[in-house]
């Protein structure tokens, strides 16, 4: 139900890496048809649901768990968008990182990049840690984002650019060796931090002198894209995004939500009524969506999931989940596990 979106620039390198396992024009699935049309626009955005479905499909079809890590090799040539052009037109890396920090939302809804400097003169490109960073889907998105940024850094600064370390918040996956091999850096897992690090001496090296008129033209275009993005979507969609990105708590009441969007509680209710929904309904949909993710990708008990979603306990989660999906959380989890087992057996049969 979450209507968040990401830039096609994050997805194109993955499709190119998948090769023959990528999107198909011959007997395409509905997802392929939809994305083939969208990807014709360099600055297109793809819904998070479609992006997740595509990532899962490409990994499954290619039988490569580390496909998102491998895609970093294609980031330079297949991540074209106006933000990339602005990044590469910068006269110094310092300037480029300023633009990345300011316009990072264009890469992924709600993405907030922070550039910091340590006492040891280490620059950190700090990325946000999602509260469900341990899920495979969040890991895949993190891999695509790191790969794209590394590609842009290399394209701007050349091969002399050295990354001193990449710190990831999630546990080491089975394909851990592919990280350092493809990212050309020491990679650390379970660090409680999500960052790309390098020495400050690279910040102000003269790269080139871009025509200021061209730079300003691209900058205006990127600014216009950001304005359109922040104004787009219904109020219900904006609330969903805020909940999904943990900017609002699932326990938030009408007053808290209204203040977040700088409107009155009365105006909030009026807009939601026009969209044929309510705050309670939007929050319930988000809870069920997050519950599905946790049931599929974690070993948390149903009681633990209910408490994490701000509910009083399992019985409450059972009630809203059955109303939305016709299945209980336990039934949904069992169906997902059975499906995964069948797909695993099919893959094993193909490889034997």
C-alpha positions in Angstrom: 0.0 0.0 0.0 3.0 2.3 0.4 3.3 4.6 -2.6 7.0 5.5 -2.1 9.2 5.6 -5.2 12.8 5.5 -6.3 14.8 6.8 -9.2 15.1 4.7 -12.3 18.9 5.5 -12.1 19.1 3.0 -9.2 17.4 0.2 -11.2 19.0 0.5 -14.7 22.5 -0.8 -13.7 20.8 -3.8 -12.1 18.8 -4.6 -15.3 21.9 -4.2 -17.4 23.9 -6.6 -15.0 21.1 -9.2 -15.2 21.6 -9.3 -19.0 19.3 -11.9 -20.6 17.5 -12.3 -17.2 16.4 -8.7 -17.3 13.3 -7.1 -18.8 11.9 -9.0 -21.8 10.1 -7.6 -24.8 9.1 -11.1 -25.9 6.0 -12.3 -24.0 6.6 -9.8 -21.2 5.0 -10.0 -17.8 2.8 -7.1 -16.7 5.7 -5.8 -14.6 8.1 -5.8 -17.6 5.6 -4.0 -19.8 5.1 -1.3 -17.2 8.8 -0.7 -16.5 9.9 -0.8 -20.1 7.6 2.1 -20.8 8.7 4.0 -17.6 12.4 3.5 -18.2 12.4 5.5 -21.4 12.5 8.6 -19.3 16.0 9.2 -17.8 14.5 10.9 -14.7 11.6 8.4 -14.3 10.6 7.2 -10.9 9.5 3.6 -10.1 7.1 2.7 -7.3 8.9 0.9 -4.4 6.6 -2.1 -4.8 7.5 -2.5 -8.5 11.2 -1.9 -7.8 11.2 -4.6 -5.0 9.3 -7.0 -7.3 11.8 -6.5 -10.1 14.8 -6.9 -7.8 13.5 -10.2 -6.4 12.7 -11.4 -9.9 16.1 -10.6 -11.3 17.9 -12.2 -8.4 15.7 -15.3 -8.7 16.1 -15.6 -12.5 19.8 -15.0 -12.5 20.3 -17.2 -9.4 22.8 -14.6 -8.1 22.1 -13.4 -4.5 24.7 -10.7 -4.9 23.3 -9.2 -8.1 22.7 -5.8 -6.5 26.4 -5.6 -5.5 27.5 -6.7 -8.9 25.5 -3.9 -10.5 27.9 -1.3 -9.2 30.1 -2.1 -12.2 27.3 -0.7 -14.5 26.5 2.4 -12.4 28.8 4.7 -14.3 27.3 4.0 -17.7 23.6 3.2 -16.8 22.6 5.6 -14.0 22.0 8.7 -16.1 19.7 11.3 -14.6 19.9 15.1 -14.1 21.2 14.7 -10.5 24.1 12.6 -11.9 24.8 15.3 -14.5 24.8 18.0 -11.8 27.1 15.8 -9.6 29.5 15.3 -12.5 29.5 19.0 -13.5 30.8 20.0 -10.1 34.3 21.6 -10.1 35.2 19.9 -6.8 34.1 16.8 -4.9 33.0 19.2 -2.1 30.6 20.9 -4.4 29.3 17.5 -5.7 28.6 16.2 -2.2 26.7 19.4 -1.4 24.4 18.7 -4.3 24.1 15.0 -3.3 23.1 16.0 0.2 20.7 18.7 -0.9 18.9 16.7 -3.6 19.2 13.1 -2.3 15.4 12.7 -2.1 15.4 12.5 -5.9 17.2 9.1 -5.6 14.7 7.7 -3.2 11.7 9.2 -1.4 12.7 10.4 2.1 16.4 9.6 1.6 18.5 12.0 3.7 22.2 12.0 3.0 24.5 13.7 5.5 28.2 14.6 4.9 30.3 14.8 8.0 34.0 15.1 8.9 35.8 13.4 11.8 38.7 14.7 13.8 40.9 12.3 11.8 40.0 14.1 8.6 37.8 11.3 7.3 34.8 12.3 5.3 31.6 10.2 5.8 28.7 10.1 3.4 26.2 9.0 6.0 23.0 7.3 4.8 19.9 6.6 7.0 19.4 3.3 8.7 15.9 1.9 8.2 14.4 0.3 11.3 14.0 -2.9 9.3 17.5 -2.8 7.8 17.9 -6.5 8.6 15.4 -7.5 5.9 16.7 -8.7 2.6 14.7 -6.0 0.7 16.3 -3.2 2.6 19.7 -4.8 2.1 19.2 -4.9 -1.7 18.2 -1.2 -1.8 21.2 -0.3 0.3 23.5 -2.2 -2.1 22.0 -0.4 -5.1 22.5 3.0 -3.4 26.1 2.4 -2.4 26.9 1.0 -5.8 25.5 4.1 -7.5 27.3 6.6 -5.2 30.6 4.7 -5.7 30.1 4.8 -9.4 29.6 8.6 -9.4 32.6 9.2 -7.2 34.8 7.2 -9.5 33.4 8.9 -12.5 34.0 12.4 -11.0 37.4 11.8 -9.3 39.0 9.0 -11.4 40.8 6.0 -10.3 42.9 7.9 -7.8 39.9 8.2 -5.5 40.3 5.8 -2.5 37.4 4.7 -0.4 38.9 3.8 3.1 35.8 1.9 4.3 32.2 1.1 3.8 30.2 0.5 7.0 26.9 -1.4 6.7 24.2 -1.8 9.4 23.1 -5.3 8.5 24.6 -8.7 9.1 27.1 -10.3 6.7 25.2 -12.2 4.0 26.3 -15.4 2.3 27.8 -13.5 -0.6 29.9 -11.2 1.6 33.1 -11.7 -0.4 31.5 -10.0 -3.4 31.3 -6.6 -1.6 35.0 -5.8 -1.3 35.6 -7.5 -4.7 33.2 -5.2 -6.5 33.3 -2.1 -4.3 37.2 -2.1 -4.1 37.1 -1.2 -0.4 37.2 -2.7 3.0 33.5 -3.5 4.0 32.3 -3.8 7.6 29.0 -5.4 8.7 26.8 -4.9 11.7 28.4 -1.6 12.5 25.4 0.4 13.7 26.4 2.9 10.9 25.7 3.2 7.2 28.4 5.2 5.6 31.0 5.5 2.8 34.3 6.9 4.0 37.3 8.5 2.4 40.1 11.0 3.3 39.3 14.7 3.3 42.2 15.5 0.9 40.0 14.5 -2.0 37.5 17.2 -1.3 39.0 20.2 -3.0 41.1 18.7 -5.7 40.5 20.7 -8.9 38.6 18.5 -11.3 37.6 20.7 -14.2 36.0 24.1 -14.9 32.4 23.6 -16.0 30.7 26.4 -17.8 28.7 28.1 -15.1 25.7 28.6 -17.4 25.4 24.9 -18.0 25.8 24.2 -14.3 23.1 26.6 -13.4 20.8 25.2 -16.1 21.1 21.7 -14.8 20.8 22.9 -11.2 17.5 24.7 -12.0 16.2 21.5 -13.6 17.1 19.4 -10.5 15.5 22.0 -8.2 12.3 21.9 -10.3 12.3 18.1 -10.0 12.6 18.3 -6.3 9.7 20.8 -6.0 7.4 18.6 -8.1 8.3 15.5 -6.1 7.6 17.2 -2.7 4.2 18.5 -4.0 3.1 15.3 -5.7 0.7 12.7 -4.3 -2.4 12.8 -2.3 -2.4 13.5 1.5 -3.0 9.8 2.2 0.1 8.9 0.1 2.2 11.5 1.9 1.1 10.2 5.3 2.0 6.6 4.1 5.4 7.8 3.0 6.0 9.6 6.3 5.0 6.4 8.2 7.1 4.2 6.0 10.1 6.4 6.5 9.6 6.5 10.3 9.1 10.3 10.2 5.7 9.6 11.9 5.1 6.9 14.5 2.4 4.3 13.9 1.0 5.5 17.2 0.6 9.1 16.0 -2.8 10.7 16.6 -4.6 13.2 14.4 -3.0 16.2 16.1 0.5 14.9 15.6 -0.1 14.0 12.0 -1.7 17.4 11.3 1.2 19.3 12.9 3.7 17.3 10.8 2.0 18.6 7.6 1.4 22.1 9.0 -2.4 21.9 8.9 -5.2 21.6 11.4 -6.7 18.3 12.5 -10.0 19.4 10.9 -8.3 20.1 7.6 -6.5 16.7 7.8 -9.9 14.9 8.2 -11.5 16.9 5.5 -8.8 16.1 2.9 -8.8 12.4 3.8 -12.6 12.2 3.5 -12.3 13.6 0.0 -9.8 10.8 -0.8 -12.4 8.3 0.7 -10.2 7.2 3.5 -9.3 8.1 7.1 -6.2 8.4 9.3 -7.1 5.1 11.0 -7.4 3.3 7.7 -4.1 4.7 6.4 -2.3 3.6 9.6 -3.9 0.2 9.5 -2.8 -0.4 5.9 0.8 0.6 6.8 0.7 -1.7 9.8 -0.5 -4.7 7.6 2.1 -3.8 5.0 5.0 -3.8 7.5 3.6 -6.9 9.2 3.8 -8.8 5.8 7.4 -7.8 5.4 8.3 -8.9 8.9 6.4 -12.2 8.6 8.2 -13.0 5.3 11.7 -11.8 6.2 12.2 -12.2 9.9 11.9 -14.8 12.6 10.1 -12.5 15.1 7.1 -14.1 16.8 3.7 -12.7 15.8 3.4 -11.2 19.3 6.8 -9.4 18.8 5.7 -8.1 15.4 2.5 -6.8 16.9 4.3 -4.9 19.6 6.8 -3.5 17.1 3.9 -2.1 15.1 2.6 -0.3 18.1 -0.3 -2.7 18.8 -1.4 -4.0 22.2 -0.7 -7.6 21.2 -1.2 -10.5 18.9 -5.0 -10.5 19.0 -5.2 -7.0 17.7 -2.8 -7.8 14.9 -4.8 -10.9 14.0 -8.0 -8.9 13.8 -6.7 -6.1 11.4 -4.6 -8.6 9.4 -7.6 -10.9 8.7 -9.8 -8.0 7.8 -7.3 -6.8 5.2 -6.0 -10.1 3.8 -8.6 -12.8 4.8 -5.7 -14.7 6.3 -4.3 -14.7 9.8 -0.6 -13.7 10.2 0.2 -17.3 11.0 -1.5 -18.5 7.8 0.2 -15.8 5.7 3.6 -16.8 7.1 3.1 -20.5 6.4 2.0 -19.8 2.8 5.1 -17.6 2.2 7.4 -20.3 3.6 5.7 -23.0 1.5 6.1 -20.8 -1.6 9.8 -20.2 -0.8 10.4 -24.0 -0.3 8.8 -24.8 -3.7 10.9 -22.1 -5.5 14.1 -23.4 -3.8 13.3 -26.9 -4.8 12.7 -25.8 -8.4 16.0 -23.9 -8.5 17.8 -27.0 -7.1 16.2 -29.1 -9.8 17.3 -26.7 -12.6 20.8 -26.8 -11.3 21.0 -30.6 -10.9 
